[in-house]
C-alpha cells in the first residue's frame, strides 16, 4: 500500500471508493440518494486540492485507489470531512495508515485538535475513531437530498 497526496487525476478513483463505501455502509439512505450525493460531494470542486489548509490523501494498492481522506485545517482545529476505505479493503490497516499520515500533515500545520464528522448511525466509524483515541464531543445534523440525518462529532486533542 502507498499513501500519497491526491492530484486532480485521482477524483475518478476517489468517487468510485466513496460510492462503493456509501452503498455498502449506509442502508438508511436510498441508492439514488447515495449516487446523487456522491456525485455532488466527491469532486475537485467540493474538495479543492489547492485551497489553504486542505489535505487530501489517497491510498493505493497495485496502482488502484482503495481509500482516501480529506481534511481542512483552520487555525488550531482540523476537520476530517471524509475518510473512506473501499469495502473490499477494510480491516487491512489502510484507514489507520491514512489517519497516521493525515495527523502528521495536520500537525505540520500546527493544529491542536482534530474533529471528525460522520453519521451518528455509523457504528464502524465510531469504533474506528474511538480506537484512535477520539471521543464523541458533539452532535449535529447533516442535510442530504432535503432530509436531515443525525451526525456525530468526534474530537482528538493533539
N, C-alpha and C positions, 0 to 999 in steps of 0.2 A: 504494500500500500504506500502511496505517495500523497502527501498533503502539500498544497501549494496555493498561492493567491489566485483567485479567479481572474479570467480575462473575458472580454465580451464574447469570444467564441464559445464560452462554456454554457451560455444560457439555455441552449437546447438540452444539454445533459442535466443541468440544474432543474429545468422544468420537468423533465422525464422522471427524475428522482422524486420531486415534490408530488407529482401526480400519482405515482405508484404508492408512495407512502401515505398520502391522504386517503386514497381508496382503500388501502389496507388497514388504516388506523381509525378513521372517523366514520363509524357506522351511523352516527347521529345525523350525518349530512347526506342528502340525496346525491347520486352520481353526477347529475347535470350541474348541481350547485358546486360540487368539488371542481369539476372541469372549468367552469366559468371563473371560479376564484383563483385556481392555479394559473389560468391564462392571464389574469389581471395582476396577480401578486408576484410572479416569478419571471420578471423581465428586466432588461437593462434600464428601463425607465423607473421601475419600482425598487430596484437595487442598484442605484448608480455607483459604479465602482470608483469613480474619481471624486465623489463627494467627501468633504472634510470629515474625518473621524470614521469613515466607513471601512469595515473589514469584511471581505467575502472570501472564504476559503473553500476549496473543493478537495475531496479525497478521491483518488483514482486507484483502481485495481486493473492491471493489464491494459492501461490506457483508457479505461472507461470510468466516467464519473459515477461513483456509487454513494456519495454523501456530500453535504455542503453545510456551511453555516454562514450567517450574516449578522453582523453586529454594528452598532453605531455608538461611538464614544462622544459624549457631550460633557465636557468638564470632568468632574470626579466620578461620573456614572456612565457605565457602558450598558447598553441594552442589547441582549441577544434576541433578535427578532425571528430568526429561523435557524433550526438545526435539524437536519433530516438525514437518515441513512436508509438506502433502498431496503425494502423488507427482506430481500434475498441475502443481504449482507449485515443484518443486525446481529448483535451478540458476537461480533468479530473484533471488537475493540476500536472500530472506526470512529464511533461517536466520541469515545474517550480521547482518541488521538486528535480529532478535530477540536475538541474542547481544550486540550492542553495547548495546542498551537494558538488557538484563539485567545486564551488567557495571556499567553506570552505577548501577543500583539497588542492586546488591550493594556497590559501592564506597561508596555513601552510608551503608551500614550498617557501614562500617569493617572489612569482611572483608579479609584479607591474602592469601588463596589461594582458588582455586575448584577444585573437583573435579567431574568428570562421570563418570557410570556408564553403561555400555552393554554389550550382549552382545559378547563378545570376537570373535565371528564377523561383526560388522557392520563391514565394511571401509569403507563410505561414512561411517559415524560417525567411525571412526578418522581418515580423511583430513580430514574436516571439522574435528575438534578439533585435529589436528596442524597444519593450515593456519592455525589461530588462535593457535598458539604453545603449545598444551598438549603435555605429554609423558606417556606412559603410565608410571605410577608404582607400580601395584599390580594384582593380580588377585584375583578372588574368585569366588563363585558366587551365583546367584540361583535361588530355587525358584519354579517355575511349574507348577501342577497336579500337584504331587508329584514332578516331575523337576527335576534340578539342571543348570544351564547355566553355562558359563564367562562371567565378567564381567570387563571391563577397566575400570580406574580411570585417568582422565586428570587431570592437575593443571596449573594455571596460577598462578604467583605474581603477585600484583598489585603 
